């Protein structure tokens, strides 16, 4: 069985398809030829050809291709929604423009989401920073001053204890007894100064009292 010999046009189209990644401005290429070449383009290649071709609308050959890319990327449901809206509003948009608008909406929504996430991280970092222990810039007092203040407080404490001990000692029964014995001795000496001295020897009781006073007075002198 003999194969059909390809025509010159078929050979040119095949060469164009094999090198579609190098295509740019298609100039005045007929639409019936573009309809056989451009379906082999990727999305980026088709976008490059459309942007490179100046002064010519390629939508008659590319509109259905853009619709397929739209459906592939955003889903069949999105395509149906767009078709229904255009039908209700009685308008028609090129699928390339619809694709670019949809892509822009997605980019803006993505950026807003990223901004919200970034803001949340910043708020969380600020909250953590506020809960951290902050360094104090106040210069602590010198060691000499602290030592002086410490020594002063110790001295004040000792002085308070000594005053308390002194009051307790003065109010003790021992001191009261000693004071009473002193008063009696003073009264006796006072009364003896107006009486005629006698030849009697000092009584044993007065000597013992004096010795007791002397012994009691010595501990008191040591305490104070």
Secondary structure as GFF3:
##gff-version 3
##sequence-region A 1 224
A	DSSP	alpha_helix	8	18	.	.	.	ID=ss1
A	DSSP	three_ten_helix	20	22	.	.	.	ID=ss2
A	DSSP	alpha_helix	31	37	.	.	.	ID=ss3
A	DSSP	three_ten_helix	38	40	.	.	.	ID=ss4
A	DSSP	alpha_helix	43	52	.	.	.	ID=ss5
A	DSSP	alpha_helix	59	74	.	.	.	ID=ss6
A	DSSP	alpha_helix	76	89	.	.	.	ID=ss7
A	DSSP	alpha_helix	95	131	.	.	.	ID=ss8
A	DSSP	alpha_helix	143	170	.	.	.	ID=ss9
A	DSSP	alpha_helix	173	192	.	.	.	ID=ss10
A	DSSP	alpha_helix	204	223	.	.	.	ID=ss11
###
